[in-house]
Amino acid sequence: MHNRLNPKFSIITVTYNAGKVLEDTIQSVITQTWRNIEYIIIDGASTDKTPDIIEKYRPYIHTVVSEPDRGIYDAMNKGLALATGDYLCFLNAGDTLHEDDTLASMVQSIHSKALPDVMYGETALVDGERHFLRMRRLSAPGRLTWKSFRQGMLVCHQAFFAKRSLAEPYDLRYRFSSDFDWCIRIMKKSGVLHNTRLTLIDYLEEGMTTANRKASLKERYRIMVRHYGWFGTACRHLWFALRLLTKPGR
């Protein structure tokens, strides 16, 4: 079946002093066989070689903003406000689209006449040399709904392509897990969530500090309570804890 859909993708990269890894990200976007792309880079006034790399590829980048921000989600909100595409993808510095034809393959996977509200897929973890490490521990469910994230963030933020018309700003009350809340809010408003059944993103595995991980988990708990209620969230976490304690071999 010939697919006549021609969605425009707004790909937004938020960066700050990421000169070592930014070039791979940019190249993965500008080499896409799908040409209906708007590429936006929001830089937090980097002081390393990031500005030089952006300048090198400036003809391929639709919009560049370089100014101080109040953190990653503030920068993402700036990108969101500038985007004009049908779909949004937040591709962090260091992360890349999986193949040169990833966006084209996503569109080809749609077999309806209308564009779905959300397109999603799998994420591969890679090291600094772009070598494959493993697939993400949480895999995308066959059928995704807003209730799916009661089990955790089953779809990586970068592999979650939402219609721009459904997107609201990120909630700046959350410093580490606002993307979790953002995805849930979008899914609540969505009708059709389309599983592309493709690996969409190569995610650069960099260790989050223990302090940040704890803060992130606390925020996720608060977000779950907000969307799914206190009782169900508390029971689910208790069940997870018991399952870990009773795991064979511990």
N, C-alpha and C positions, 0 to 999 in steps of 0.2 A: 504494500500500500504506500503510495507516495504521500509523504507528509508535507502539507502546505504551511504548517505553522512556522512563524518566523519571529520567535520571541527575542527581545533585546535583553542581554544580561548586563547588569551593573555590578562589576566586580570591584570591591573596595578593599584596599590594603592599608591597614593602620600600622605605622612604624615609628620607632624611636631608637636611634643608635643601633640599627640592625644591619649595618653595612656588610657584615660577614655573610649574611643569608638572604638579603633582599633580591639580589640579582637572579637567583634561581626562581623566586616567586614571579618576578616581572616576566622572565622568559617563558614561564609556563602559561602565562596569559596571552602574550603577544604572538605566540606560535600556534594558537588555537586555529583549527580549520574553520570553525564557526566565526564568521566575521562580524555579526551583529552584537558587538561588545562595546561597553563604555567602561573604561578603566579609570578608577579614581584612587589616588594615593593621598592619605592624610598623614603627614609627618609632624611629630611633636617638636619641631625645631631641633633636629638632631645635630650633634657636634662632631660626629665621626664622618666617615666617607659616604654616608647615606645620601646627602644632597648631590654629590658628584654622580652617584649611580643613577639617581632620578633624572639628572640632567642628561646623562648619556642616552637614556631611553625616552626623553621628553616627547619626541614626535609621535610616540605610540601611546602616550598617556593622555587621556581626555582632560582630566582636571588634577591639579596638584595644589594642596594646601600645606603650608609649612609654618606652624605657629605653636606656641605652648598650649597644652590642653590640661584638663583636670583628670587625666587618666584615660585608659583604653576605651571605656564605654562613652565618654564624652567625645573622643575622637571618632568613634563609630557613628555617633549621632550626627556629627558634622558631615560624614560621608553619606549617611542616609538622607539628609536634607538636600544634598547636591545631586542625588541619583535620579535618573529619568527612565531607567529600564523597566521591563516587565518583571524581572526577577532580580533579587539581591543575593550576592554571595560575599561574605566577609572572609577574605583569604589573608590570613596573618602573614607577616614577613617570616620567611622560613618554610611556610607551607606552600604546596604547589598543586595545581590541577594534575590529576593522575596521568593522563595521556594528552597528546596534542589534539585528539578528536573527542575529548571528554564532553564538551558542551554539545557538539554535533550528535554524539551518541545518546545524550540525555533527551534531546528533542526527538530523535528517531524512536526512542522508547515509548513515546506518547502515542497511543492509538485512538484517542478521542479527537473530536473536531475542535474542542475547546481546551484552553490551557488549564492544567490543574492549579490549585491554590498553592500547593507546596510540592516540590520535587526533592527526593532525598535518596541517599545511597550509602555505601560503605566507605570506610576510611582505613588506609594502610599507614602503619607507623614506619618511619624511615630514620636513619641516623644522619649525622652531619655530612656524610659522603653520598647521601641519597640512596643508600643501600636499604633494601627491604628488611625490616626486623620481624614484624608480625602484623596481623590484622588487629584492629582495635578490640579490646576485651569485650566491650558491649557491642553487639552487632545489631544492625537496623532490623526492626520487626517487619514481617511480611506485610502487615497492615498497621499503619500508624494512626493513632488518635491522640488527643490531648491527654487522655488518661494513661497513655503508655509510659510517660515520664515519671509515673509513680514508682517505676522500677529503676529510676536513674535516667541519665541523659543517654538514651539508647541511640540517638543519632548525633554525631559530632556537629557542632555549630557550623563548621565550614562546609559540611556535606548536606546542609539544610538550606535549600534554595526556596525562599518565600516570595510570593508576589509582593511587589513594592506597595501596592494599593492596600494590603492588609497590615503592613508593618507600622508599628508605633515606635517612638523613641525608647532606647534602653533606659531602664530605671537606675539612676545614678546612686540610689541608696545602697545598691549592691556593688561592691568593689571587685569581686572575684567571680561571681556566678550570675551576673545580670543576663548573660546569654541564655541560661537555663530558663529564667522567667520569661524572656522575650519569645523564645520558641513556643512555650506553653500558651502564651497570650495569642500568638498567631494561630496556633492549631485550634484554639477554642473558636476562632472566627472562620475557620476553613471548612469547605465542603469536601473537595477532592484532594487527598494527599497521595501522591503518586510515587510508588517505589520503582526507581529506575532499574534496580537489580544490577547496578554497576558500582565498581569502586571509583569514587569521584575525586578523592583527595589523598595526597601523600602528606601526612602530618609529621612535622619535625619533632621528634621526642626529646624534649629538654626537661630535666627534672624540676618540678615546682618545689620550692622550699617547703619544709615541713610546716613552718608557721603559716605560710600561705595556703597550704593544703587544708589545714585545720580550719582556717577562716573561711575557706571556700565551702567546706562541708557544712559548717554552721549556717552559712548563708543559704545553701541548698535546702537544708532542713526548714528554715524559715519560709522559703519560697514554696516548698511542698505543703506546709501547713496553710499557707495563704490560698493555694489553689485546690488542695485536696482535703483540707480539714485537719484538725489537730488529732482526733482519735485514730483515724485510719493511718496517718503518717507515723504516729507513735507506735501503733501495733506493728506496722510493716518493719520499722527499724528494730523493734524488739525481736521480731522473727528472724531478721538478717543476723542479728547479734547471736541468737541462740544457734542458728545454723552454723555460724563460724566456730562457735565453741564446741559444737558436737561433731565437727568434721573429722573423719577418720584420719589418723596419722598425726593429730595435733598433740 
